[in-house]
Amino acid sequence: MTHGTLFGVGVGPGAPDLLTVRAVNVLRAADVLAIPRSNKHRPSLAWRTAEAAIGDVPGQAREHFVFPMSKDPARLIPAWEIALEAIGDHLAEGSDVAFPTMGDPFLYSTFQYLWAAAGERWPQVRREVVPGVSSLTAVPIAAGVPIADGRERIAVLPATWGVDDLERILREFDTVLLMKVGSALSNVRAAIARVGLDESSVYVSRASMQDERVERDLASIDDEGACDYFSMVVVRRGERAGVLFGQGEVGRRQEGAS
């Protein structure tokens, strides 16, 4: 029996014109689209991003599955079982199944769990991943903040990381990308202030989308307004402003190495 292929397809940070050509081709060619959403009352943001580019595909099945934004196994496991059973049936029938996901499939994506489950449940199934434009690049671009140059070090972590560790990381790394700020903004803002990097921080929500928001004063954001799942804070140490011109600690190290 020939099984179908399972595709994880990154659709980018939210702007429809940031879909890659490969993403569009795979989503159009798939027999089945397994479309994720956070609950049955909300449309899928991944599909809303991709829908216009994909259009109508005769004969293509499109199924929506709910993946709760929760860590409660009592909610997660039943939802996953429903999706896995349906996707497994399609693959067993020889149908190719594509799972569109925001950003990149291997970066804080629901698809990672599907990838792992597929490898365990259906070892005979071929799995492929289509990379997507990540928020790790879209957010700094929206903020106008270069991520790194030369030997600069980057740290990427969820904003819910322990505050003590966050302060250490802010001191040790040149650029810090704090993902999923949401309701953690108050603690994040306090940690940044204690390290003295208030003026080196930028808040961005919904980068590349129509309602993109960029704030360079973290104090201007109320905690309630920052509870957006698609929000990040970029912190870039101010003393490195001259690095690109051969100044500062990194620049001196590079000159010595040459």
Rosetta blueprint (number, residue, H / E / L):
1 M L
2 T L
3 H L
4 G L
5 T E
6 L E
7 F E
8 G E
9 V E
10 G E
11 V L
12 G E
13 P L
14 G L
15 A L
16 P H
17 D H
18 L H
19 L L
20 T L
21 V H
22 R H
23 A H
24 V H
25 N H
26 V H
27 L H
28 R H
29 A H
30 A L
31 D L
32 V E
33 L E
34 A E
35 I E
36 P E
37 R E
38 S L
39 N L
40 K L
41 H L
42 R L
43 P L
44 S L
45 L H
46 A H
47 W H
48 R H
49 T H
50 A H
51 E H
52 A H
53 A H
54 I H
55 G L
56 D L
57 V L
58 P L
59 G L
60 Q L
61 A E
62 R E
63 E E
64 H E
65 F E
66 V E
67 F L
68 P L
69 M L
70 S L
71 K L
72 D L
73 P H
74 A H
75 R H
76 L H
77 I H
78 P H
79 A H
80 W H
81 E H
82 I H
83 A H
84 L H
85 E H
86 A H
87 I H
88 G H
89 D H
90 H H
91 L H
92 A H
93 E L
94 G L
95 S L
96 D L
97 V E
98 A E
99 F E
100 P E
101 T E
102 M L
103 G E
104 D L
105 P L
106 F L
107 L L
108 Y L
109 S L
110 T L
111 F H
112 Q H
113 Y H
114 L H
115 W H
116 A H
117 A H
118 A H
119 G H
120 E H
121 R H
122 W L
123 P L
124 Q L
125 V L
126 R E
127 R E
128 E E
129 V E
130 V E
131 P L
132 G L
133 V L
134 S L
135 S H
136 L H
137 T H
138 A H
139 V H
140 P H
141 I H
142 A H
143 A H
144 G L
145 V L
146 P L
147 I L
148 A L
149 D L
150 G L
151 R L
152 E L
153 R L
154 I E
155 A E
156 V E
157 L E
158 P E
159 A L
160 T L
161 W L
162 G L
163 V H
164 D H
165 D H
166 L H
167 E H
168 R H
169 I H
170 L H
171 R H
172 E H
173 F L
174 D L
175 T E
176 V E
177 L E
178 L E
179 M E
180 K L
181 V L
182 G H
183 S H
184 A H
185 L H
186 S H
187 N H
188 V H
189 R H
190 A H
191 A H
192 I H
193 A H
194 R H
195 V H
196 G L
197 L L
198 D H
199 E H
200 S H
201 S E
202 V E
203 Y E
204 V E
205 S E
206 R L
207 A L
208 S L
209 M L
210 Q L
211 D L
212 E L
213 R E
214 V E
215 E E
216 R L
217 D L
218 L H
219 A H
220 S H
221 I L
222 D L
223 D L
224 E L
225 G L
226 A L
227 C L
228 D L
229 Y L
230 F L
231 S E
232 M E
233 V E
234 V E
235 V E
236 R E
237 R L
238 G H
239 E H
240 R H
241 A L
242 G L
243 V H
244 L H
245 F H
246 G L
247 Q L
248 G H
249 E H
250 V H
251 G H
252 R H
253 R H
254 Q H
255 E H
256 G H
257 A H
258 S L
